[in-house]
Amino acid sequence: MENRLRRVLLSVVIIAVSSLMVSVARSQASLSAVPVDTAAPLASAQTQSDFDLMRKALEEAHSGLYRYASKPEMDRVFDTQRAKLSRAMSSAEFLTVLAETIAQIKCGHSGVRQDEELQKELVAARKFPLQVRLEGPRMIVLFNDTANDQTIRPGMEILEINGRKSDDIVKAILPRLSRDGDIETGRRMSLQQSFPQLFWLSGDRSSEFTIKAQEGNGKVVSAKLPGVTDDERKNNSNGVNADLKANLAKLKWSQGNLSLRFLKDPDIAQIRIDGFGGNDYPKWMEDTFRTLKEKGTKSLIIDLRGNGGGADMYGAMLVSYLTDKPFRYFDHINVKTINPSFVEYSDWRRDREPRLRELMKPNPAGGFLVPIEIHPGVAEQPAGKYPFLGKVFVLIDGGTFSTAADFCAVTHHLKRATFIGEETGGGYYGNNSGMQTVLTLPNSKVRVRIPMYEYWNAVPGYDGTRRGTRPDRVIETKVGNLLKGIDEQLNVALKMAE
């Protein structure tokens, strides 16, 4: 129930998250063109029936459905999107309609995933052969995954793909990606880390790609590159990426999920947490903060870039080691229903209902409030055994999501850290996740992820109800710096610590 680690799903709305320093894993149709699909089309009666079931399930069980959009607003969204289902369409087209609908809930944990047949086609397809990062309105090459092309190099700006301006492509895909509230960094992170898959799902099924790119000196080059499969991308050894890979390897100092090092022993330490999970987490935390206390460390840098979340209480535990006073983590958690009516189409387990009926507290506003007996995060939290009271710096970006974003919000509220980097992808006041169910639509077989807990962090008074934790020092990741082996966010934190 507590494990909210974001699943890596190559879909149109579920975000794949990774560490900053880890390499991110048709016809000439435009992005807005109708996607080609080899399966038989779905009749309008089938898509309408599936859409109505999805809407019913969301209205019944999604506790945060009206968190960022009012009921009248969502009703208009549902009606407008359903009106598109007046004709037969491919599963890819229908998936696009569902994705656009879900995205307007503005919940980063909600999403749709393609049916198994479309997923198989996606995996086997020859897709866009470059990996990219977004820098403002610019699309920058991160890796060239072709076998041997040397024309398009890391650091170049992509101007056009198959005759389409890169900015137009980005603007077409972004509205189909889920995010918390009005936070842009999260869905931009999603797009750049899964761009080849998203581009394919959006309609461009080319096997070759005509790419126009610009070098740093302004020179424009063009190349026609073959698409690559997932296996070819994974095993790529194109020498054009050699310098970047070498410098990324130098920057990636951490090993495993949890890592500690001293940048200036014993005064300045750095912790890297890839995700809030693992059975060794509690012991590692205690051992680490005992070490900091014994050494008399003065400044601590916590790197949460690309941390997609995990166990709620692991986030609360990290906060506890940064204070010597009790604190609140979650203010409350809402739930709409504990016995959904659409069970036959979902993975909901009926065996959990007796305990839920016994312990859940009725909410005067409707639904239920999650009690301490079910989730200890709503109780007051004690300070950690070895609290660190020195200076704290937290590195964040659009991949800092879910539990990682909750930690940032509470730590920011307690005024226990300086934040460096980019706005977190997760909402400051909480998110919708926790207990969830996956609905499989009977006709299209599209899977819809419905989070059922509406978390509210104990962080009153922040002027960002639709935003994430915003950094005190805004520093975007630049491919140009990575090519030089420079981690600018860490360098700024180190200077501030010194």
C-alpha positions as CSV (number, residue, x, y, z in Angstrom):
1,M,0.0,0.0,0.0
2,E,2.8,2.4,0.8
3,N,5.0,1.5,-2.1
4,R,4.6,4.4,-4.5
5,L,7.8,3.9,-6.5
6,R,6.9,5.1,-9.9
7,R,6.8,2.2,-12.4
8,V,8.7,2.5,-15.6
9,L,6.0,2.2,-18.2
10,L,6.6,3.0,-21.9
11,S,3.2,4.6,-22.3
12,V,1.8,7.9,-23.4
13,V,1.3,9.2,-19.8
14,I,3.2,7.2,-17.2
15,I,6.6,8.8,-16.5
16,A,9.8,6.8,-16.5
17,V,12.2,8.3,-13.9
18,S,15.9,7.8,-13.5
19,S,19.0,9.3,-11.9
20,L,20.4,12.5,-13.5
21,M,23.6,10.8,-14.3
22,V,22.2,7.6,-15.8
23,S,22.1,7.4,-19.5
24,V,18.5,7.6,-20.5
25,A,17.7,4.5,-21.7
26,R,6.8,4.9,-40.6
27,S,5.5,7.0,-43.0
28,Q,6.5,10.7,-43.2
29,A,3.3,11.5,-41.2
30,S,3.2,14.5,-39.0
31,L,2.8,14.2,-35.2
32,S,-0.9,15.2,-35.5
33,A,-1.6,12.6,-38.1
34,V,-3.7,9.5,-37.5
35,P,-1.5,6.7,-36.0
36,V,-1.3,3.6,-38.1
37,D,-2.4,0.4,-36.4
38,T,-2.2,-3.1,-37.7
39,A,-5.1,-4.4,-35.5
40,A,-8.7,-4.3,-36.5
41,P,-10.3,-1.0,-35.7
42,L,-12.5,-0.5,-32.7
43,A,-16.2,0.3,-33.4
44,S,-17.5,3.6,-31.9
45,A,-19.9,1.6,-29.7
46,Q,-16.8,-0.3,-28.2
47,T,-14.8,2.9,-27.6
48,Q,-17.7,4.7,-26.1
49,S,-18.5,1.8,-23.8
50,D,-14.9,1.6,-22.6
51,F,-14.7,5.4,-22.2
52,D,-17.9,5.4,-20.1
53,L,-16.5,2.6,-17.9
54,M,-13.3,4.6,-17.3
55,R,-15.2,7.8,-16.5
56,K,-17.5,5.9,-14.0
57,A,-14.4,4.3,-12.3
58,L,-12.6,7.6,-12.0
59,E,-15.6,9.4,-10.6
60,E,-16.2,6.6,-8.1
61,A,-12.7,5.9,-6.9
62,H,-10.2,8.6,-7.9
63,S,-10.1,10.7,-4.7
64,G,-8.1,13.5,-6.3
65,L,-10.2,13.8,-9.4
66,Y,-11.2,17.3,-8.5
67,R,-8.0,18.3,-6.8
68,Y,-6.8,20.6,-9.6
69,A,-9.9,20.8,-11.8
70,S,-13.5,21.4,-10.6
71,K,-16.3,18.9,-11.3
72,P,-17.8,21.2,-14.0
73,E,-14.4,21.4,-15.6
74,M,-13.9,17.7,-15.6
75,D,-17.4,17.1,-16.8
76,R,-16.6,19.3,-19.8
77,V,-13.4,17.3,-20.4
78,F,-15.2,14.0,-20.3
79,D,-18.0,15.2,-22.7
80,T,-15.5,16.8,-25.1
81,Q,-13.3,13.8,-25.3
82,R,-16.2,11.3,-25.6
83,A,-17.6,13.3,-28.6
84,K,-14.4,12.3,-30.5
85,L,-15.5,8.6,-30.4
86,S,-18.2,9.0,-33.1
87,R,-16.3,6.8,-35.6
88,A,-14.3,3.6,-35.8
89,M,-10.7,4.1,-34.8
90,S,-7.5,2.2,-34.2
91,S,-6.3,1.2,-30.7
92,A,-3.6,3.8,-31.0
93,E,-6.1,6.6,-31.8
94,F,-8.3,5.5,-28.9
95,L,-5.3,5.5,-26.6
96,T,-4.5,9.1,-27.5
97,V,-8.1,10.1,-26.6
98,L,-7.8,8.4,-23.2
99,A,-4.4,9.9,-22.6
100,E,-5.5,13.4,-23.3
101,T,-8.5,12.9,-21.0
102,I,-6.4,11.5,-18.1
103,A,-3.8,14.2,-18.5
104,Q,-6.4,16.9,-17.7
105,I,-6.9,15.4,-14.2
106,K,-3.4,16.8,-13.5
107,C,-2.4,13.8,-11.4
108,G,1.1,12.3,-12.1
109,H,0.1,8.9,-10.7
110,S,-2.8,8.5,-13.0
111,G,-2.2,7.0,-16.4
112,V,-3.1,4.7,-19.3
113,R,-1.1,2.0,-20.8
114,Q,-1.5,0.5,-24.2
115,D,-2.9,-3.0,-24.8
116,E,-0.5,-5.9,-25.1
117,E,-0.6,-6.1,-28.9
118,L,0.3,-2.4,-29.3
119,Q,3.0,-2.8,-26.7
120,K,4.6,-5.7,-28.6
121,E,4.5,-3.6,-31.8
122,L,6.1,-0.7,-29.9
123,V,8.9,-2.8,-28.5
124,A,9.8,-4.3,-31.9
125,A,9.5,-1.1,-34.0
126,R,12.4,0.9,-35.4
127,K,12.0,4.1,-33.6
128,F,13.6,7.6,-33.5
129,P,17.4,6.9,-33.1
130,L,18.4,9.8,-30.8
131,Q,17.9,10.3,-27.1
132,V,17.2,13.9,-26.2
133,R,17.0,16.4,-23.4
134,L,15.0,19.6,-23.3
135,E,16.6,22.9,-22.5
136,G,13.9,25.6,-22.5
137,P,12.3,25.5,-26.0
138,R,15.3,23.6,-27.4
139,M,15.7,19.9,-28.0
140,I,19.3,18.8,-27.5
141,V,20.9,15.5,-28.6
142,L,22.0,13.4,-25.6
143,F,22.9,10.1,-27.5
144,N,23.1,9.0,-31.1
145,D,21.9,5.4,-31.0
146,T,22.6,4.6,-34.6
147,A,25.3,2.0,-35.3
148,N,27.8,4.4,-36.8
149,D,26.5,7.8,-37.8
150,Q,28.9,10.6,-36.9
151,T,26.9,13.5,-38.4
152,I,24.5,14.1,-35.4
153,R,26.5,14.4,-32.2
154,P,25.7,14.8,-28.5
155,G,25.1,18.5,-27.7
156,M,23.6,19.5,-31.1
157,E,20.2,21.2,-31.2
158,I,17.5,19.3,-33.2
159,L,15.7,21.8,-35.4
160,E,13.5,19.5,-37.4
161,I,12.4,15.8,-37.6
162,N,10.8,14.7,-40.8
163,G,10.0,18.2,-41.8
164,R,8.4,19.1,-38.4
165,K,9.9,21.7,-36.1
166,S,11.1,20.1,-32.9
167,D,9.2,22.7,-30.8
168,D,5.9,21.8,-32.6
169,I,6.5,18.1,-31.8
170,V,7.1,18.8,-28.2
171,K,4.0,21.0,-27.9
172,A,1.9,18.2,-29.5
173,I,3.1,15.5,-27.2
174,L,3.1,17.3,-23.8
175,P,-0.7,17.6,-23.4
176,R,-0.9,13.8,-23.4
177,L,1.4,13.4,-20.5
178,S,0.3,13.3,-16.9
179,R,1.7,15.7,-14.3
180,D,0.9,16.9,-10.8
181,G,-1.0,20.3,-10.9
182,D,0.6,22.8,-13.2
183,I,4.2,21.5,-12.8
184,E,6.0,21.5,-16.2
185,T,9.3,19.9,-15.1
186,G,7.7,16.4,-14.5
187,R,6.1,16.0,-17.9
188,R,9.1,17.5,-19.7
189,M,11.3,14.9,-17.9
190,S,8.9,12.2,-19.0
191,L,9.1,13.4,-22.6
192,Q,12.8,13.6,-22.8
193,Q,13.4,10.2,-21.2
194,S,10.9,8.3,-23.4
195,F,10.8,10.5,-26.5
196,P,11.4,7.7,-29.1
197,Q,8.5,5.7,-27.7
198,L,6.2,8.7,-27.3
199,F,7.0,9.9,-30.8
200,W,6.1,6.5,-32.2
201,L,2.9,6.3,-30.2
202,S,2.0,9.8,-31.4
203,G,1.8,8.7,-35.0
204,D,5.2,8.9,-36.7
205,R,6.0,5.2,-37.7
206,S,8.8,6.0,-40.0
207,S,11.7,3.6,-40.4
208,E,14.0,6.4,-41.4
209,F,14.2,9.9,-40.0
210,T,15.4,13.1,-41.8
211,I,16.9,15.2,-39.1
212,K,18.1,18.8,-39.3
213,A,20.4,19.8,-36.4
214,Q,22.6,22.8,-35.5
215,E,26.1,22.7,-34.1
216,G,27.3,25.1,-31.4
217,N,28.9,27.4,-34.0
218,G,25.6,27.8,-35.8
219,K,26.3,25.4,-38.7
220,V,23.2,23.5,-39.7
221,V,23.6,19.8,-40.8
222,S,21.1,17.3,-42.2
223,A,21.1,13.5,-42.0
224,K,18.8,10.7,-42.9
225,L,19.1,8.1,-40.0
226,P,17.6,4.6,-39.7
227,G,15.4,3.9,-36.8
228,V,16.6,1.5,-34.1
229,T,14.9,-1.2,-32.0
230,D,15.0,-1.2,-28.2
231,D,17.7,-4.0,-28.3
232,E,19.9,-2.0,-30.7
233,R,19.5,1.0,-28.5
234,K,20.4,-0.9,-25.4
235,N,23.5,-2.4,-27.0
236,N,24.7,0.6,-28.9
237,S,28.4,1.3,-29.1
238,N,28.6,4.2,-31.5
239,G,31.9,6.0,-30.9
240,V,30.2,9.4,-31.3
241,N,28.9,9.0,-27.7
242,A,32.2,8.0,-26.2
243,D,33.2,11.3,-24.6
244,L,29.8,11.8,-23.0
245,K,29.6,8.3,-21.7
246,A,33.1,8.6,-20.2
247,N,32.2,11.8,-18.4
248,L,28.8,10.5,-17.2
249,A,30.6,7.5,-15.8
250,K,32.9,9.8,-13.8
251,L,30.0,11.8,-12.5
252,K,28.0,8.7,-11.4
253,W,29.8,8.0,-8.2
254,S,27.0,6.2,-6.3
255,Q,26.6,2.4,-6.2
256,G,23.2,0.8,-5.7
257,N,20.1,2.6,-4.3
258,L,21.8,4.2,-1.3
259,S,25.2,5.8,-1.2
260,L,27.3,8.1,1.1
261,R,30.6,9.8,0.4
262,F,32.6,12.7,1.9
263,L,33.4,15.5,-0.5
264,K,35.5,17.2,2.3
265,D,36.1,14.7,5.1
266,P,34.6,15.2,7.7
267,D,33.0,18.5,7.1
268,I,30.9,18.0,3.9
269,A,29.0,14.7,3.1
270,Q,26.8,13.7,0.2
271,I,24.0,11.2,0.2
272,R,22.5,9.8,-3.0
273,I,19.1,8.1,-2.8
274,D,17.8,6.6,-6.1
275,G,14.5,5.5,-4.6
276,F,12.8,5.2,-1.2
277,G,12.8,1.4,-1.0
278,G,14.7,-1.7,0.1
279,N,14.8,-3.7,3.3
280,D,18.1,-2.2,4.3
281,Y,16.9,1.3,4.2
282,P,16.2,1.8,8.0
283,K,19.5,0.4,9.1
284,W,21.4,2.3,6.4
285,M,19.8,5.5,7.5
286,E,20.7,4.9,11.2
287,D,24.2,3.9,10.4
288,T,24.7,6.8,8.0
289,F,23.5,9.5,10.4
290,R,25.4,8.0,13.3
291,T,28.5,8.3,11.2
292,L,27.8,11.9,10.5
293,K,27.3,12.6,14.2
294,E,30.5,10.8,15.2
295,K,32.5,12.6,12.5
296,G,31.0,16.0,13.4
297,T,30.0,16.7,9.8
298,K,28.8,20.3,9.3
299,S,27.1,20.2,5.9
300,L,25.1,17.5,4.1
301,I,24.1,17.4,0.4
302,I,21.2,15.1,-0.4
303,D,20.8,14.2,-4.1
304,L,17.2,13.3,-5.0
305,R,17.4,14.1,-8.8
306,G,15.5,11.4,-10.7
307,N,14.2,9.8,-7.4
308,G,10.6,8.7,-8.4
309,G,9.5,7.9,-4.9
310,G,8.8,4.8,-2.9
311,A,7.6,3.9,0.6
312,D,5.9,6.8,2.4
313,M,7.4,6.2,5.7
314,Y,10.9,6.1,4.3
315,G,10.5,9.7,3.3
316,A,9.2,10.6,6.8
317,M,12.2,8.7,8.2
318,L,14.7,10.9,6.2
319,V,13.0,14.0,7.5
320,S,13.2,12.7,11.1
321,Y,17.0,12.6,10.8
322,L,17.1,16.3,9.9
323,T,15.3,17.6,13.1
324,D,15.5,17.1,16.8
325,K,11.8,17.9,17.3
326,P,8.6,15.9,16.6
327,F,6.8,16.9,13.3
328,R,3.8,16.1,11.2
329,Y,4.3,14.5,7.8
330,F,0.9,13.9,6.4
331,D,-2.0,16.1,7.5
332,H,-4.6,13.7,6.3
333,I,-5.4,11.1,3.6
334,N,-8.8,11.0,1.8
335,V,-10.4,7.9,0.2
336,K,-13.6,8.0,-1.9
337,T,-14.5,4.3,-1.7
338,I,-13.4,1.1,-0.2
339,N,-15.6,-1.2,-2.3
340,P,-15.5,-0.2,-5.9
341,S,-18.3,-1.4,-8.2
342,F,-16.1,-2.1,-11.2
343,V,-14.1,-5.0,-9.5
344,E,-14.7,-7.4,-12.4
345,Y,-12.7,-5.2,-14.7
346,S,-9.9,-4.5,-12.3
347,D,-7.2,-6.0,-10.1
348,W,-8.9,-4.9,-6.9
349,R,-8.7,-7.5,-4.1
350,R,-12.0,-8.1,-2.2
351,D,-10.1,-9.6,0.7
352,R,-8.9,-6.2,1.8
353,E,-12.4,-4.8,2.3
354,P,-13.3,-6.3,5.7
355,R,-10.2,-4.6,7.3
356,L,-10.9,-1.4,5.5
357,R,-14.6,-1.4,6.7
358,E,-13.4,-2.0,10.2
359,L,-10.7,0.7,10.4
360,M,-11.6,3.5,8.0
361,K,-13.0,6.7,9.5
362,P,-16.0,8.2,7.8
363,N,-15.2,11.7,6.4
364,P,-18.0,14.3,7.1
365,A,-17.2,15.7,3.6
366,G,-17.8,12.3,2.1
367,G,-15.8,9.1,1.7
368,F,-13.3,8.1,4.4
369,L,-10.2,9.4,6.2
370,V,-7.3,7.0,6.6
371,P,-6.5,6.4,10.3
372,I,-3.2,5.8,12.0
373,E,-3.9,2.1,12.2
374,I,-3.8,1.9,8.4
375,H,-1.2,4.5,7.7
376,P,1.2,5.7,10.5
377,G,2.2,8.7,8.3
378,V,-0.9,10.7,9.6
379,A,0.5,10.5,13.1
380,E,3.0,12.9,14.7
381,Q,6.5,11.7,13.8
382,P,9.4,11.5,16.3
383,A,12.9,12.9,15.7
384,G,15.5,10.5,14.4
385,K,17.9,8.7,16.7
386,Y,20.9,10.7,15.4
387,P,19.5,14.0,14.1
388,F,21.7,16.0,11.8
389,L,21.3,19.7,12.6
390,G,24.0,21.2,10.3
391,K,23.4,22.8,6.9
392,V,21.4,20.7,4.4
393,F,21.3,21.1,0.6
394,V,18.9,19.1,-1.5
395,L,19.4,18.6,-5.3
396,I,16.1,18.3,-7.1
397,D,14.6,18.1,-10.7
398,G,11.5,17.1,-12.5
399,G,12.2,13.5,-11.8
400,T,11.9,14.2,-8.0
401,F,8.4,12.7,-7.6
402,S,5.9,11.1,-5.2
403,T,7.6,10.3,-1.8
404,A,10.7,12.2,-2.8
405,A,8.6,15.3,-3.5
406,D,6.7,14.8,-0.2
407,F,10.1,14.7,1.7
408,C,11.1,18.0,-0.1
409,A,7.8,19.7,0.8
410,V,8.0,18.8,4.5
411,T,11.7,19.6,4.7
412,H,11.1,22.9,3.0
413,H,8.2,23.7,5.4
414,L,10.5,22.9,8.4
415,K,13.1,25.3,6.9
416,R,15.7,22.6,7.1
417,A,17.3,22.8,3.7
418,T,18.3,24.9,0.7
419,F,17.0,23.4,-2.6
420,I,19.1,23.5,-5.8
421,G,18.2,22.5,-9.3
422,E,14.7,22.5,-10.9
423,E,11.2,22.3,-9.5
424,T,10.1,18.9,-8.2
425,G,7.8,16.9,-10.4
426,G,5.6,16.1,-7.5
427,G,3.2,18.5,-5.9
428,Y,4.1,20.5,-2.8
429,Y,0.8,19.8,-1.0
430,G,0.8,16.1,-1.7
431,N,-0.4,13.7,-4.5
432,N,-2.9,11.0,-5.3
433,S,-1.3,7.5,-5.0
434,G,-1.0,4.8,-2.3
435,M,-3.8,2.3,-2.5
436,Q,-4.7,1.9,-6.2
437,T,-6.4,-0.2,-8.7
438,V,-5.7,-0.9,-12.4
439,L,-8.8,-1.0,-14.6
440,T,-8.6,-3.0,-17.8
441,L,-11.2,-1.8,-20.4
442,P,-12.9,-4.8,-21.8
443,N,-13.0,-3.9,-25.5
444,S,-9.7,-2.1,-26.1
445,K,-7.8,-3.9,-23.3
446,V,-6.2,-0.5,-22.4
447,R,-5.2,-0.4,-18.7
448,V,-6.1,2.6,-16.6
449,R,-4.2,3.3,-13.4
450,I,-6.5,4.8,-10.7
451,P,-4.9,6.1,-7.5
452,M,-7.3,6.0,-4.5
453,Y,-5.4,7.8,-1.7
454,E,-5.5,11.6,-1.8
455,Y,-2.5,12.6,0.3
456,W,-2.2,16.1,1.9
457,N,1.2,17.0,3.3
458,A,1.4,18.9,6.6
459,V,2.8,22.0,4.9
460,P,0.4,24.9,5.4
461,G,1.1,28.4,4.2
462,Y,3.0,27.8,0.9
463,D,2.0,29.9,-2.1
464,G,2.1,27.0,-4.5
465,T,-1.0,24.9,-4.3
466,R,-0.7,23.8,-7.9
467,R,3.1,23.6,-7.9
468,G,6.0,21.5,-6.5
469,T,8.9,22.5,-4.2
470,R,10.7,25.3,-6.1
471,P,14.5,25.6,-5.8
472,D,16.2,28.4,-4.0
473,R,18.8,28.3,-6.7
474,V,17.4,27.5,-10.1
475,I,20.0,25.5,-12.1
476,E,18.9,23.5,-15.2
477,T,20.8,20.5,-16.4
478,K,22.7,21.2,-19.6
479,V,24.0,18.6,-22.0
480,G,27.0,21.0,-22.6
481,N,28.0,20.6,-19.0
482,L,27.6,16.8,-19.1
483,L,29.9,16.7,-22.1
484,K,32.5,18.4,-20.0
485,G,31.9,16.2,-17.0
486,I,30.5,19.1,-15.0
487,D,27.7,18.6,-12.4
488,E,26.7,22.3,-12.0
489,Q,24.0,21.7,-9.3
490,L,26.4,19.7,-7.2
491,N,29.2,22.3,-7.7
492,V,26.9,25.1,-6.5
493,A,25.8,23.1,-3.4
494,L,29.5,22.4,-2.6
495,K,30.4,26.1,-2.8
496,M,27.5,27.0,-0.6
497,A,28.4,24.3,1.9
498,E,32.0,25.6,2.0
